[in-house]
Amino acid sequence: MISKKLILRLVSALVMIMFCLWAIFTTSEFLFLTITFSLALIGSLEYHLIVKKHFRLKLLIQLLNHILIFSGVWFLFQNQQLYFLIAVAIICILIMGTTLITKTSFKWYTIPLIWIAFPFCLLFWIKVTVNPDIAPHVILLLLLMVSINDSAAYFGGKSFGKVLLAPTISPKKTKEGSLFGILGGLIGALIGIYIWDWFYRYGPFNSSEIQLKELIFGWKLIVLILLVIPAAQIGDLIESKLKRTFNVKDSSNFIPGHGGFLDRYDAYLLAIPVYFILLIIFGISV
């Protein structure tokens, strides 16, 4: 019999899937920036809740830093490089000034910027710099790869896991689960590149002049799997390490049945930068 907790997780997952599809395919550039900013900010607030008992972090400084970095990226998109540099300079001044006054290590202010905000800035950059015919498709490919990797690693590890992957960081993750995750990532890539490609061209959208399989194939597909999926799994371990360091089970209980936002998108925080670099190498992004 299906438990209430599993039903709650499935319902929450369905809502998140629908939200992601809406954000990827229908939003304007500014609205997508607002969404990525909001997701990053929520993750940063969860980070603050995790570490605040050990370090005197100023929440207002974290909020200002996030506003400035996303504003800077927007200015950069608008070809106003000077304002981008000003935003970065103000962030540096805020962090250095606050750490001197409060005598708190500057790294605890830079971690949420580099680890959480920066990947979401790159996700926005992918959305606005990739050919608009395939930009939503490119982002969807990443979501499919990472999400199916996550599910496959969970069920594979639960069913066949024996050898622990990183016992001091996450005692439930296994090497068998990791291999299942890589296989799941491959399946997600094939779905994203070939099945969804067909649907995107011949289905109700019927607007793409470019197919993703014309851009990512052969060695590019292999490199994509071998780099993005391990990056996603390492990203998951990074958050596990943070929670174990501060003795926290979940980053929050914001998402019913799933925990916090960091718990849901931690795998993307390293996968997005790796994916972004590969898109540049493949000539898909700039």
C-alpha positions as CSV (number, residue, x, y, z in Angstrom):
1,M,0.0,0.0,0.0
2,I,1.3,3.4,-0.9
3,S,2.1,5.5,2.1
4,K,0.9,9.0,2.7
5,K,4.4,10.3,2.7
6,L,5.1,8.8,-0.8
7,I,1.9,10.3,-2.1
8,L,2.9,13.7,-0.7
9,R,6.3,13.4,-2.3
10,L,4.8,12.5,-5.7
11,V,2.3,15.4,-5.5
12,S,5.1,17.8,-4.6
13,A,7.3,16.5,-7.4
14,L,4.5,16.9,-9.9
15,V,3.9,20.5,-8.8
16,M,7.7,21.2,-9.2
17,I,7.8,19.6,-12.6
18,M,4.9,21.7,-13.8
19,F,6.5,24.8,-12.4
20,C,9.8,24.0,-14.1
21,L,8.2,23.4,-17.5
22,W,6.2,26.7,-17.2
23,A,9.4,28.6,-16.2
24,I,11.5,27.1,-19.0
25,F,9.0,27.4,-21.9
26,T,6.7,30.4,-21.2
27,T,8.5,33.1,-19.1
28,S,10.1,36.3,-20.4
29,E,13.8,36.9,-19.8
30,F,13.2,39.2,-16.8
31,L,10.7,36.8,-15.2
32,F,13.1,33.9,-15.6
33,L,15.7,36.1,-13.9
34,T,13.3,36.8,-11.1
35,I,12.6,33.0,-10.7
36,T,16.2,32.0,-10.7
37,F,16.9,34.9,-8.2
38,S,14.1,33.7,-5.9
39,L,15.2,30.0,-6.0
40,A,18.8,31.1,-5.2
41,L,17.7,33.4,-2.4
42,I,15.5,30.7,-0.8
43,G,18.5,28.3,-0.9
44,S,20.7,31.0,0.6
45,L,18.2,31.6,3.4
46,E,18.3,27.8,4.1
47,Y,22.0,28.0,4.2
48,H,21.8,30.8,6.7
49,L,19.5,28.7,8.9
50,I,22.0,25.9,8.8
51,V,25.1,27.9,9.8
52,K,23.6,30.7,11.9
53,K,24.0,28.9,15.2
54,H,27.7,28.7,14.7
55,F,28.5,32.0,12.9
56,R,27.2,35.5,13.3
57,L,26.1,36.0,9.7
58,K,24.2,39.1,8.8
59,L,21.1,38.1,6.8
60,L,20.7,41.5,5.4
61,I,24.2,41.3,3.8
62,Q,23.4,38.0,2.2
63,L,20.2,39.5,0.8
64,L,22.0,42.5,-0.6
65,N,24.7,40.3,-2.1
66,H,22.1,38.2,-3.9
67,I,20.3,41.3,-5.2
68,L,23.5,42.8,-6.4
69,I,24.9,39.7,-8.2
70,F,21.6,39.1,-10.1
71,S,21.3,42.8,-10.9
72,G,24.9,42.7,-12.2
73,V,24.1,39.8,-14.4
74,W,21.1,41.6,-15.8
75,F,23.2,44.6,-16.5
76,L,25.7,42.4,-18.2
77,F,23.0,40.9,-20.4
78,Q,22.0,44.5,-21.3
79,N,25.6,45.2,-22.3
80,Q,26.1,47.6,-19.4
81,Q,29.4,46.1,-18.2
82,L,30.2,49.1,-16.0
83,Y,27.2,48.6,-13.8
84,F,28.1,44.9,-13.6
85,L,31.5,45.8,-12.3
86,I,30.0,48.3,-9.8
87,A,27.8,45.6,-8.5
88,V,30.7,43.2,-8.0
89,A,32.7,45.9,-6.3
90,I,29.9,46.7,-3.9
91,I,29.6,43.0,-3.0
92,C,33.3,42.9,-2.2
93,I,33.1,46.0,-0.1
94,L,30.1,44.6,1.8
95,I,31.7,41.3,2.5
96,M,35.1,42.7,3.6
97,G,33.5,45.4,5.7
98,T,31.1,43.0,7.4
99,T,33.7,40.4,8.1
100,L,36.0,43.1,9.7
101,I,33.2,44.4,11.9
102,T,31.8,41.1,13.0
103,K,35.1,39.2,12.9
104,T,33.5,36.3,10.9
105,S,35.4,34.6,8.2
106,F,34.5,36.0,4.8
107,K,34.2,32.5,3.3
108,W,30.8,32.0,5.0
109,Y,29.5,35.0,3.0
110,T,31.1,33.9,-0.3
111,I,29.9,30.3,-0.1
112,P,26.2,31.1,-0.8
113,L,27.3,33.5,-3.6
114,I,29.6,31.0,-5.4
115,W,27.8,27.8,-4.5
116,I,24.2,28.9,-4.8
117,A,23.7,32.2,-6.6
118,F,26.4,31.8,-9.3
119,P,25.0,28.5,-10.8
120,F,21.5,30.1,-11.0
121,C,23.1,33.2,-12.7
122,L,24.6,30.8,-15.3
123,L,21.2,29.1,-15.8
124,F,19.8,32.5,-16.6
125,W,22.7,33.1,-19.0
126,I,22.0,29.8,-20.8
127,K,18.4,30.9,-21.2
128,V,19.2,34.2,-22.8
129,T,22.3,33.4,-24.8
130,V,21.5,30.1,-26.4
131,N,19.5,30.2,-29.7
132,P,15.9,31.0,-28.5
133,D,14.5,28.1,-30.6
134,I,16.4,25.6,-28.5
135,A,17.2,27.4,-25.2
136,P,14.2,25.8,-23.3
137,H,15.2,22.5,-24.8
138,V,18.8,22.8,-23.6
139,I,17.7,23.6,-20.1
140,L,15.2,20.7,-20.1
141,L,18.0,18.4,-21.2
142,L,19.9,19.3,-18.0
143,L,16.9,18.8,-15.8
144,L,16.2,15.4,-17.3
145,M,19.8,14.2,-16.9
146,V,20.1,15.3,-13.3
147,S,16.7,14.4,-12.1
148,I,16.7,10.9,-13.6
149,N,20.2,10.4,-12.3
150,D,19.0,11.3,-8.8
151,S,16.0,8.9,-9.0
152,A,18.0,6.1,-10.5
153,A,20.8,6.5,-7.9
154,Y,18.2,6.4,-5.1
155,F,16.3,3.3,-6.2
156,G,19.4,1.5,-7.5
157,G,21.3,2.1,-4.3
158,K,18.3,1.1,-2.2
159,S,17.8,-2.2,-4.2
160,F,21.4,-3.2,-4.9
161,G,23.7,-0.9,-2.9
162,K,26.4,-2.7,-0.9
163,V,29.6,-0.6,-1.1
164,L,29.4,2.8,0.5
165,L,30.4,5.7,-1.7
166,A,31.4,8.3,1.0
167,P,30.6,6.9,4.4
168,T,31.9,9.9,6.3
169,I,29.8,12.3,4.3
170,S,26.6,10.4,3.4
171,P,26.3,6.9,4.9
172,K,23.4,5.9,2.7
173,K,24.9,6.6,-0.7
174,T,26.6,3.6,-2.4
175,K,28.8,3.0,-5.4
176,E,26.2,0.8,-7.0
177,G,23.7,3.7,-6.6
178,S,26.2,6.0,-8.3
179,L,26.5,3.7,-11.3
180,F,22.8,3.5,-11.6
181,G,22.7,7.3,-11.5
182,I,25.1,7.5,-14.4
183,L,22.9,5.1,-16.3
184,G,19.9,7.1,-15.4
185,G,21.7,10.3,-16.6
186,L,22.3,8.6,-19.9
187,I,18.7,7.7,-20.2
188,G,17.7,11.3,-19.4
189,A,20.1,12.5,-22.1
190,L,18.7,10.2,-24.7
191,I,15.1,11.2,-23.8
192,G,16.1,14.9,-23.9
193,I,18.0,14.8,-27.1
194,Y,16.0,12.3,-29.2
195,I,12.5,11.7,-27.8
196,W,11.8,15.2,-26.7
197,D,13.6,16.5,-29.8
198,W,11.0,14.7,-32.0
199,F,8.2,16.0,-29.8
200,Y,9.5,19.5,-29.9
201,R,9.7,19.5,-33.7
202,Y,6.6,17.6,-34.6
203,G,4.4,18.0,-31.5
204,P,2.3,21.0,-30.4
205,F,5.3,23.4,-30.3
206,N,6.3,22.7,-33.9
207,S,8.5,25.8,-34.0
208,S,12.1,24.6,-33.8
209,E,14.3,25.0,-36.8
210,I,17.2,23.3,-35.0
211,Q,17.3,19.9,-33.4
212,L,19.5,19.3,-30.4
213,K,20.7,16.0,-31.7
214,E,22.4,18.0,-34.5
215,L,24.4,19.8,-31.8
216,I,25.1,17.1,-29.2
217,F,26.0,13.7,-30.6
218,G,28.8,11.1,-30.5
219,W,31.8,12.1,-28.4
220,K,29.9,15.2,-27.2
221,L,27.1,13.1,-25.7
222,I,29.7,10.8,-24.0
223,V,31.6,13.8,-22.5
224,L,28.3,15.3,-21.4
225,I,27.3,12.2,-19.4
226,L,30.8,11.5,-18.0
227,L,31.2,15.1,-16.7
228,V,27.7,16.4,-15.8
229,I,26.4,13.4,-14.0
230,P,29.4,12.9,-11.7
231,A,29.3,16.7,-11.1
232,A,25.6,16.3,-10.0
233,Q,26.5,13.5,-7.6
234,I,29.4,15.5,-6.1
235,G,27.1,18.4,-5.7
236,D,24.7,16.2,-3.7
237,L,27.6,15.1,-1.5
238,I,28.7,18.7,-0.9
239,E,25.3,19.6,0.6
240,S,25.4,16.4,2.6
241,K,28.8,17.4,4.0
242,L,27.4,20.8,4.9
243,K,24.4,19.3,6.8
244,R,26.6,16.7,8.5
245,T,29.1,19.4,9.6
246,F,26.3,21.4,11.3
247,N,24.3,18.3,12.3
248,V,21.2,19.1,10.3
249,K,19.0,16.5,8.6
250,D,17.2,18.7,6.0
251,S,17.9,22.3,4.9
252,S,14.3,23.1,5.8
253,N,10.8,21.7,5.5
254,F,9.7,24.1,2.8
255,I,8.7,21.4,0.2
256,P,6.2,18.9,1.6
257,G,7.7,15.4,1.7
258,H,11.1,16.6,0.2
259,G,12.7,18.8,2.8
260,G,14.2,22.1,1.6
261,F,15.0,23.7,-1.7
262,L,18.7,23.0,-1.2
263,D,17.9,19.3,-0.7
264,R,16.1,19.3,-4.1
265,Y,18.5,21.2,-6.2
266,D,21.8,20.6,-4.6
267,A,22.9,18.3,-7.4
268,Y,22.4,21.2,-9.9
269,L,24.7,23.6,-8.1
270,L,27.8,21.9,-9.5
271,A,26.2,20.4,-12.6
272,I,25.1,23.7,-14.0
273,P,28.6,25.3,-14.2
274,V,30.0,22.1,-15.8
275,Y,27.1,22.0,-18.2
276,F,27.6,25.7,-19.1
277,I,31.3,25.2,-19.8
278,L,30.5,22.2,-22.1
279,L,27.8,24.3,-24.0
280,I,30.5,26.9,-24.7
281,I,33.0,24.2,-25.9
282,F,30.2,22.7,-28.1
283,G,29.5,26.1,-29.5
284,I,25.9,26.2,-28.2
285,S,26.3,29.0,-25.7
286,V,28.5,32.1,-25.6
